Amino acid sequence: MKIAVTGLNNVDNPGPGVPVIRGIREAEGFDGEIIGLIYDALEPGAYMNEVASKNYLIPYPSGGLDIYFERLAQINEIEKIDVIIPTLDAEMFAFAKLKPKLESIGIKTLVPTVDQLTIRGKDKLFNFCEKHNISAPKNYLASSVQDLYKLPSELKYPVVIKGIFYDAYVANNFDDAENYFNKISSKWGYPIIVQEYIKGNEYNVCALGNGEGDTVGAVAMKKLFITDKGKGWAGVSIEDNEIVEISKKIIKELNWIGGAEFEFMRDEMTNKNYLLEINPRFPAWVYLAVAAGQNLPHAAVELAQGKEVEPFESYEIGKIFIRYSWDLITDIKKFEEITVKGVLNNG
């Protein structure tokens, strides 16, 4: 059994790859090999011997699906990969579109469909929530700075300026909004999302759908420490039936397949939960779910192979994760190996 996982960029804005691999490795009876797929020669996970036995450099999906598939097929010729678990937002459309071709060379995946990815997109989510009676902040799509002058009257400062893929900033006035608009659009393009600001505390749910409307598992977490990039650096598993049930409702409505993270903001005045985003992959804190008793990464591997997976019924409350920095010392020869040959062997 060979399982390939992407997203080993374990930095200040960490990818989910390393915790996904930890979960798979720790599953009872697991006897397989992990292959790392990396986009940058300096992704830290590639140099951690206990993570992947081999790591292959792959091109970004934005370079074209044909080139992307060609590299995956080339790696498969060597490794004979059984399952690929992609873990980054920017790859999901590529894997959804390439799923039939990957299956034709023997590689199974567990990813949302193109339609599912489109519906949960940041520019479409508010419409989905309105249709299904789920509370969400009001959204306005802006394609030019001039659109900021036309914000609906119900959107009052502060507002949140968000990119279509990544990045979000709180703008307290028009000058802030214009600055963040230009910053995000130059990086991620259009449209830019102007969102109603909800003041409160953030809560997240990590979940897994089987593609038939059923939730295989779902774990709720409250962020205890948030970085300046808005990433949770510490969090605790909590009992919160309301946000878990909302997450299950969404999985059912979409027939969601694969991992997902549901981000909620709880209004500090009303205690009302607002759905902010649906991320179409496991979050970087997925190992907390594993530690709390729901090994969702391993369940995803089982589902990808077409196996029946019994839903998790509960999880342990009060488990805390805390991230930390650790200087990993390696040799320049390893960096040269991955840069020149495109592969790093940790075996």
C-alpha positions as CSV (number, residue, x, y, z in Angstrom):
1,M,0.0,0.0,0.0
2,K,1.4,3.4,-1.0
3,I,-0.3,6.6,-0.1
4,A,0.8,10.0,-1.5
5,V,0.0,13.2,0.4
6,T,0.5,16.8,-0.5
7,G,0.8,20.0,1.6
8,L,4.0,19.3,3.6
9,N,4.7,23.1,4.0
10,N,4.8,23.0,7.8
11,V,5.5,26.7,8.3
12,D,3.7,29.6,10.1
13,N,0.8,29.0,7.8
14,P,1.0,25.2,7.9
15,G,-0.4,22.8,5.3
16,P,-2.4,19.8,6.5
17,G,-0.1,17.2,5.0
18,V,2.1,16.4,8.0
19,P,-0.8,15.9,10.5
20,V,-2.7,13.9,7.8
21,I,0.3,11.6,7.5
22,R,0.6,11.3,11.3
23,G,-3.0,10.1,11.5
24,I,-2.6,7.6,8.7
25,R,0.6,6.2,10.2
26,E,-0.9,5.8,13.6
27,A,-4.0,3.9,12.4
28,E,-4.2,0.4,13.9
29,G,-2.7,-2.2,11.6
30,F,-1.4,0.3,9.1
31,D,1.4,-1.2,7.1
32,G,2.1,1.0,4.1
33,E,4.5,3.6,2.7
34,I,3.9,7.3,2.6
35,I,5.1,9.4,-0.4
36,G,5.3,13.1,-0.1
37,L,4.3,15.4,-3.0
38,I,5.8,18.9,-2.6
39,Y,5.7,22.1,-4.5
40,D,8.8,23.7,-3.1
41,A,12.2,22.2,-2.3
42,L,12.1,23.8,1.2
43,E,8.8,22.3,2.4
44,P,9.9,21.2,5.9
45,G,7.9,18.0,5.9
46,A,10.0,16.6,3.2
47,Y,13.1,16.6,5.5
48,M,11.4,14.9,8.4
49,N,12.4,11.3,8.1
50,E,9.4,10.1,10.1
51,V,6.9,11.7,7.7
52,A,7.5,10.3,4.2
53,S,9.9,7.7,2.9
54,K,10.2,9.6,-0.4
55,N,9.3,13.1,-1.5
56,Y,8.8,14.2,-5.1
57,L,8.8,17.7,-6.4
58,I,5.6,18.4,-8.5
59,P,4.6,21.5,-10.6
60,Y,1.8,23.8,-9.5
61,P,-1.6,23.0,-10.9
62,S,-1.8,26.5,-12.3
63,G,0.9,25.5,-14.8
64,G,-1.6,23.3,-16.6
65,L,-3.5,20.1,-15.9
66,D,-1.6,18.1,-18.7
67,I,1.8,18.9,-17.2
68,Y,0.5,18.3,-13.7
69,F,-1.0,14.9,-14.6
70,E,2.2,13.9,-16.6
71,R,4.3,14.4,-13.5
72,L,2.0,12.4,-11.3
73,A,1.9,9.6,-13.9
74,Q,5.7,9.7,-14.0
75,I,5.9,9.3,-10.3
76,N,3.3,6.6,-10.4
77,E,5.4,4.6,-12.9
78,I,8.1,4.4,-10.2
79,E,6.0,4.1,-7.0
80,K,2.7,2.5,-8.1
81,I,0.7,4.7,-5.8
82,D,-2.6,3.4,-4.5
83,V,-4.2,6.6,-3.0
84,I,-3.4,10.3,-3.2
85,I,-4.8,12.6,-0.5
86,P,-4.5,16.2,-1.6
87,T,-4.7,18.7,1.3
88,L,-4.5,22.2,-0.3
89,D,-7.3,24.4,-1.5
90,A,-5.5,25.4,-4.7
91,E,-5.2,21.7,-5.8
92,M,-8.8,20.6,-5.3
93,F,-10.2,21.7,-8.7
94,A,-7.2,20.0,-10.4
95,F,-7.7,16.7,-8.6
96,A,-11.5,16.8,-9.2
97,K,-11.0,17.3,-12.9
98,L,-8.2,14.7,-13.1
99,K,-9.9,12.0,-11.0
100,P,-11.0,9.8,-14.0
101,K,-7.5,10.0,-15.5
102,L,-5.8,9.2,-12.2
103,E,-8.1,6.2,-11.7
104,S,-7.2,5.0,-15.2
105,I,-3.6,4.6,-14.0
106,G,-4.6,2.9,-10.7
107,I,-4.6,5.9,-8.4
108,K,-7.7,6.4,-6.1
109,T,-8.6,9.8,-4.6
110,L,-11.2,11.2,-2.3
111,V,-12.0,14.7,-3.4
112,P,-15.1,16.9,-3.8
113,T,-16.7,17.2,-7.3
114,V,-16.3,20.3,-9.4
115,D,-19.9,21.2,-8.6
116,Q,-19.4,20.8,-4.9
117,L,-16.2,23.0,-5.0
118,T,-18.0,25.7,-6.9
119,I,-21.1,25.8,-4.6
120,R,-19.0,26.2,-1.5
121,G,-16.7,28.8,-3.1
122,K,-16.4,32.0,-1.1
123,D,-18.2,33.9,-3.8
124,K,-21.2,31.5,-3.8
125,L,-21.4,30.4,-0.2
126,F,-23.8,33.1,0.9
127,N,-26.4,32.1,-1.7
128,F,-26.1,28.5,-0.6
129,C,-26.6,29.4,3.0
130,E,-29.7,31.6,2.2
131,K,-31.3,28.7,0.3
132,H,-30.8,26.3,3.1
133,N,-31.6,28.6,6.0
134,I,-28.0,28.7,7.4
135,S,-26.8,31.9,9.0
136,A,-23.9,33.6,7.2
137,P,-22.4,37.1,7.0
138,K,-23.7,39.2,4.1
139,N,-21.5,39.2,1.1
140,Y,-20.8,41.7,-1.7
141,L,-18.6,40.9,-4.7
142,A,-16.3,43.6,-6.0
143,S,-14.4,43.5,-9.3
144,S,-13.0,47.0,-9.2
145,V,-12.1,49.7,-6.6
146,Q,-15.1,51.6,-7.9
147,D,-17.4,48.9,-6.6
148,L,-16.3,49.8,-3.1
149,Y,-18.2,53.1,-3.5
150,K,-21.4,51.1,-4.2
151,L,-21.5,48.9,-1.1
152,P,-25.1,48.2,0.0
153,S,-26.3,50.2,3.0
154,E,-26.5,47.2,5.2
155,L,-22.7,46.7,4.9
156,K,-21.2,49.2,7.3
157,Y,-17.6,49.5,8.4
158,P,-15.8,47.6,9.7
159,V,-16.0,45.0,6.9
160,V,-13.9,42.0,6.0
161,I,-12.0,42.1,2.6
162,K,-11.4,38.5,1.4
163,G,-9.6,37.0,-1.5
164,I,-11.4,34.4,-3.7
165,F,-8.9,31.7,-2.5
166,Y,-6.9,33.1,0.5
167,D,-6.3,36.1,2.7
168,A,-8.8,38.2,4.7
169,Y,-8.4,41.6,6.4
170,V,-10.7,43.7,8.6
171,A,-11.1,47.2,7.0
172,N,-12.2,49.9,9.4
173,N,-12.8,52.5,6.8
174,F,-12.7,53.1,3.0
175,D,-9.0,53.7,2.9
176,D,-8.4,50.3,4.6
177,A,-10.8,48.6,2.2
178,E,-9.1,50.1,-0.9
179,N,-5.6,49.2,0.4
180,Y,-6.6,45.5,1.2
181,F,-8.6,45.3,-2.1
182,N,-5.4,46.2,-4.1
183,K,-3.2,43.9,-2.0
184,I,-5.4,40.9,-2.4
185,S,-6.4,41.4,-6.0
186,S,-2.8,41.7,-7.1
187,K,-2.1,38.3,-5.5
188,W,-5.3,36.3,-6.1
189,G,-7.3,38.1,-8.8
190,Y,-11.0,38.9,-8.9
191,P,-13.6,39.1,-7.6
192,I,-12.9,40.4,-4.1
193,I,-15.4,39.6,-1.4
194,V,-16.6,42.3,0.9
195,Q,-18.2,40.6,3.9
196,E,-20.2,41.8,6.9
197,Y,-18.0,41.8,10.0
198,I,-19.2,39.6,12.9
199,K,-17.5,40.4,16.2
200,G,-17.0,37.3,18.3
201,N,-15.1,34.1,18.8
202,E,-14.2,31.6,16.1
203,Y,-15.1,27.9,16.2
204,N,-14.3,25.2,13.6
205,V,-15.5,21.8,12.7
206,C,-13.2,19.2,11.0
207,A,-15.4,16.6,9.2
208,L,-15.4,13.9,6.6
209,G,-18.2,13.1,4.1
210,N,-18.7,9.8,2.3
211,G,-20.3,11.3,-0.9
212,E,-23.7,9.8,-0.1
213,G,-24.9,12.5,2.3
214,D,-23.4,10.8,5.4
215,T,-21.0,12.3,7.9
216,V,-18.3,9.8,8.8
217,G,-16.9,12.0,11.6
218,A,-17.0,15.5,12.9
219,V,-15.0,17.2,15.7
220,A,-15.6,20.7,17.0
221,M,-12.7,23.0,18.1
222,K,-12.4,26.4,19.7
223,K,-9.3,28.4,18.8
224,L,-7.3,29.4,21.9
225,F,-4.5,31.4,20.2
226,I,-4.7,33.0,16.7
227,T,-1.7,34.3,14.8
228,D,-1.5,37.6,13.0
229,K,-2.4,35.6,9.8
230,G,-5.6,34.4,11.5
231,K,-4.4,30.9,11.9
232,G,-5.1,28.8,15.0
233,W,-1.9,28.1,16.9
234,A,-3.7,26.4,19.7
235,G,-7.1,25.0,20.1
236,V,-9.3,22.7,22.2
237,S,-11.8,20.0,21.3
238,I,-15.2,21.1,22.6
239,E,-18.8,19.8,22.7
240,D,-20.9,22.0,20.5
241,N,-23.9,20.1,19.0
242,E,-25.2,23.1,17.1
243,I,-22.2,23.7,14.8
244,V,-21.6,20.0,14.4
245,E,-25.2,19.6,13.3
246,I,-25.0,22.5,10.9
247,S,-21.8,20.9,9.4
248,K,-23.6,17.6,9.0
249,K,-26.6,19.3,7.4
250,I,-24.2,20.9,4.8
251,I,-22.6,17.5,4.1
252,K,-26.0,16.0,3.5
253,E,-27.2,18.8,1.3
254,L,-24.1,18.7,-0.9
255,N,-23.5,14.9,-0.7
256,W,-20.0,16.1,0.2
257,I,-17.2,13.7,-0.4
258,G,-13.8,14.0,1.3
259,G,-12.5,16.1,4.2
260,A,-13.7,19.6,5.0
261,E,-13.4,22.3,7.6
262,F,-16.3,24.5,8.5
263,E,-15.4,27.9,10.0
264,F,-18.0,29.6,12.3
265,M,-18.0,33.0,14.0
266,R,-20.2,33.2,17.2
267,D,-21.5,36.7,17.7
268,E,-20.4,37.9,21.1
269,M,-23.7,39.8,21.7
270,T,-26.3,37.3,20.5
271,N,-24.3,33.9,20.6
272,K,-25.6,33.3,17.1
273,N,-23.4,31.1,14.9
274,Y,-22.5,32.4,11.4
275,L,-20.8,30.1,8.8
276,L,-17.8,32.0,7.4
277,E,-16.2,29.4,5.1
278,I,-16.2,25.8,4.0
279,N,-12.6,24.7,3.2
280,P,-12.7,21.7,0.9
281,R,-10.0,19.7,2.7
282,F,-8.8,18.6,6.1
283,P,-7.5,21.6,8.2
284,A,-4.0,21.8,9.5
285,W,-5.4,21.0,13.0
286,V,-6.8,17.7,11.8
287,Y,-4.4,15.8,14.2
288,L,-6.5,17.1,17.1
289,A,-9.4,15.1,15.7
290,V,-7.2,12.0,15.6
291,A,-6.1,12.6,19.2
292,A,-9.7,13.1,20.3
293,G,-10.6,9.7,18.9
294,Q,-11.6,10.3,15.3
295,N,-8.9,9.2,12.8
296,L,-10.4,11.0,9.9
297,P,-7.3,10.9,7.6
298,H,-7.2,7.1,7.8
299,A,-10.9,6.9,7.3
300,A,-10.5,9.0,4.1
301,V,-7.9,6.5,2.8
302,E,-10.4,3.6,3.5
303,L,-13.2,5.5,1.7
304,A,-10.9,6.2,-1.3
305,Q,-10.4,2.5,-1.7
306,G,-14.2,1.9,-1.7
307,K,-14.3,0.3,1.7
308,E,-17.2,0.7,4.1
309,V,-16.4,2.9,7.1
310,E,-18.5,3.0,10.2
311,P,-19.2,6.6,11.3
312,F,-17.6,7.8,14.5
313,E,-20.2,8.4,17.2
314,S,-18.2,10.5,19.7
315,Y,-14.9,12.1,20.5
316,E,-13.0,13.2,23.6
317,I,-13.6,16.7,24.9
318,G,-10.8,18.9,26.3
319,K,-8.0,17.7,24.1
320,I,-5.6,20.7,23.3
321,F,-3.2,21.2,20.4
322,I,-0.4,23.7,20.7
323,R,1.9,24.3,17.7
324,Y,5.6,25.0,18.2
325,S,8.7,25.8,16.2
326,W,11.6,23.4,16.0
327,D,14.9,23.9,14.1
328,L,15.3,20.9,11.8
329,I,18.9,20.4,10.9
330,T,19.8,18.6,7.7
331,D,22.5,18.6,5.0
332,I,22.7,20.7,1.9
333,K,23.1,17.6,-0.1
334,K,19.4,16.7,0.6
335,F,18.3,20.2,-0.7
336,E,20.5,19.7,-3.8
337,E,18.9,16.2,-4.3
338,I,15.4,17.5,-4.4
339,T,16.3,20.6,-6.4
340,V,18.3,18.8,-9.1
341,K,16.7,15.3,-9.2
342,G,13.1,16.2,-8.1
343,V,13.1,13.4,-5.5
344,L,14.4,13.0,-2.0
345,N,14.7,9.6,-0.5
346,N,14.4,9.4,3.3
347,G,14.2,5.6,3.4
